Amino acid sequence: MTMYRPDQLIFVDESAANERTSHRKYGWSPKGVRPHENIPFERSERWSILPAYTVNGFLTWDIEHGSFSQELFEDSSKTSFCRFAIHFQDHDLL
């Protein structure tokens, strides 16, 4: 990686969320009382986002209902992210 400058790199990081994303394992309660919350168990829709960004900010992103499979990830990389390569004269695509 030392052969590349930071401005030549494009980063990709998948993230996902659903209705239960905000539910946490920790809480607060009065001293000596265990925190408790009743949450009904139900499956909810999952959404994933796959952003591409550089040290200068976001380039683009894809949003998918469900998760990104390897095939979707590769398609996204080829179509959405590589179209920005023409804007980066000094950038190498890895």
N, C-alpha and C positions, 0 to 999 in steps of 0.2 A: 504494500500500500504506500510505501514511502515514495514510490515513483509518481504518485498522483498528488496534485494540489487539492486542497479542500474544495475549491470552486469547480473542480472537474467531476465531483462525485454526485450521484443521485441516490437518495435513500428511499426505501420502500418499507412500510411498517403496517401490517394488518391490525385492525382493532375491531372489536365486536361489542354489541350491546343488545339487551332485551329489557323487558319490563322489570326484571329482577336485578338489573345492574346496580341500582341504587341501594339494594338491601345489603347490609353489612353484618359482619359477625360480632361487632363491638357496639356498645351503647353506653348509656349512663343511667343511673338510678340512685335513690338515696343510699347513704352509707349502710352497709349490712343487708341490702335488698338486691337480689340478683335481677339484672335487667331481663325483661321478657317481652316478646312481641309475637302475636299470633299472625302468621302469614299463610293463607291458603296455598297449597301446592297446585300449580297449574302451569302447563307449558305455555310459553309465550313466543311470539315471533322474534327471531334473531336477525339482526341486520349487521353486516360487516362493511367496513370502509377500508379501502386500500389506497392511501395517499402516496404520492411521489413528491419529494421535496429536496431542495438543495440548501446550502448554507444561506442562500438569499431568500428562501421562502418556498411556498407550495408551487408546484408545477400543475398538477392535476390530481384527480382522485376518481376512483370507481366505487360505487355503492352496490352491494349485492344482498338480496333477500336470502338469508342463510349464511353459509360460510363460503370462503373462496377455496375451491378445490385446486389441485395442482394445475389442472387444465385451464381453469378460469384465471388463475394467477399468471400463467404463461401467456394466455391471450391478452390479458390486461397489459402485461409488460410489453408485448409486441405492438399492440395497437395504440393504447393510450400514452404510454411513456416514451416510446421510441419516436413518436411523431415530433417530440420536442428536440430531438437530436439535431435537426437542421438549424435550430436556434443557438446551438452551442458549438461554435467553430472549434474551440479548444478542448472539447470534452470527448473522452473515449467512452464507448459503451462496453461494459463488462458483461 
